[in-house]
Amino acid sequence: MHGTHRRWPLAAFAALLLVLALSVSACGSSDDDASGGGSSAAADTSSSGSGGGDAKKVEPKTIGWVDATLAGSFQQRIYQAGKAAIEHVGWKVKTVDTKGDPAAAASGVSSMVQSGVDAIVMSAVTPSTARAGLLQAKAKGIPVLMVGSAVDNSLNESLGLTYIGEDENELAKPLGDLMVKDLKKGDTVGVLTTTALKSAVTRTEALSAQLKAAGINVIRPLETGFDFSAGQKNAATLLNQNPDMAAIVPIFDLWTAATVSAIKSAKSDAKVYSFYADAVSTPLMRKNPDIILGLTDATSITSSYLAVDKLLAYFTSKTKIDASGGEGKDYTYDVVTKDNLPPGSQNGPLSQTDAEKPFYEKWATEYGIAAS
């Protein structure tokens, strides 16, 4: 599961995902006006499509999506997949982009509840920052699912939250494997990170422990703000203080381009190992294959589709929402190098088309929603 250079088995993964999904089923704020009709059959159809008269009736619903920062390419990957899935079944989407502001998360969730959404999906939003709104959602029986990067889960049980997403330790390991292979004992590595998000803390700790165990020197990680200039400044600081630095690891994809810029400006030989072969980092690696040597990633784009699948089962059959089928171990983790880059500017190693196909086919059978 942690191969370093293998190709992503898309066809096999899609087949496996279909089986998995079938088994799971058995056991500022703005509206997206175009989402009302979706891209398929109407939401209140119970007898059209390939499901015929046995298809479960899907009533019109409005789903609130609260995102930590849509400026991030990985966040866009998860959001665009989720939005497409919600609209595909004929539901509406209401979106709040908190832009990294905890206050916006709190008001965003509350506004969703007050506007009468039927369910809420949060991506990379720490529950404690939106506790008041989440308590309101629980009181009104509004289900809340979380997708994307892992966040602090201490309130999950008390607030009835369900996380469907990647395991940050598993995500970090393939990158560490590649770095241990590429670097030698005594090499110095710097890390750009933040203690503001659990995903960053977990990745930093896991990767640092793996590198240190191999005799690689990891200097104290630098706390970094969520923007290009902060990433560039801190990467430059690492290079200035450690002119012989072998590599820098931007823990978030937001800082990958900034780190490359700092390395070029310093005329340094340092290499970059980072997270996510996304729509920004993939073209960047293609242009700088001798600087960016590895981008660890996962098939977790499917978490958005699985979240909608669980909401469909909940609304049509009152099926309890849980994390089955979308827990950290259920994704494939691998490192992307110049030898297995996703095509073009594809956002992630698993394309949205490949990720959605088994779910759309499943929904056509179960709910009579046309697959295309």
Secondary structure, DSSP 8 states (H G I E B T S, - for coil): ---SS----HHHHHHHHHHHHHHHHH--EEEEGGGSSTTSS-TT-SS-STTGGGS------EEEEEES-TTSHHHHHHHHHHHHHHHHTT-EEEEEE-TT-HHHHHHHHHHHHHHT-SEEEEES--GGGGHHHHHHHHHTT--EEEEES----TTHHHHTEEEEE--HHHHHHHHHHHHHHHS-TT-EEEEEE-SSSHHHHHHHHHHHHHHHHTT-EE---EE--SSHHHHHHHHHHHHHH-TT--EEEESSGGGHHHHHHHHHHHT---EEEEE---TTHHHHHHH-TTTEEEEEEESTTHHHHHHHHHHHHHHHH------TT-SGGGS-EEEE-TTS--STT-SSSS-HHHHHHHHHHHHHHHH-----
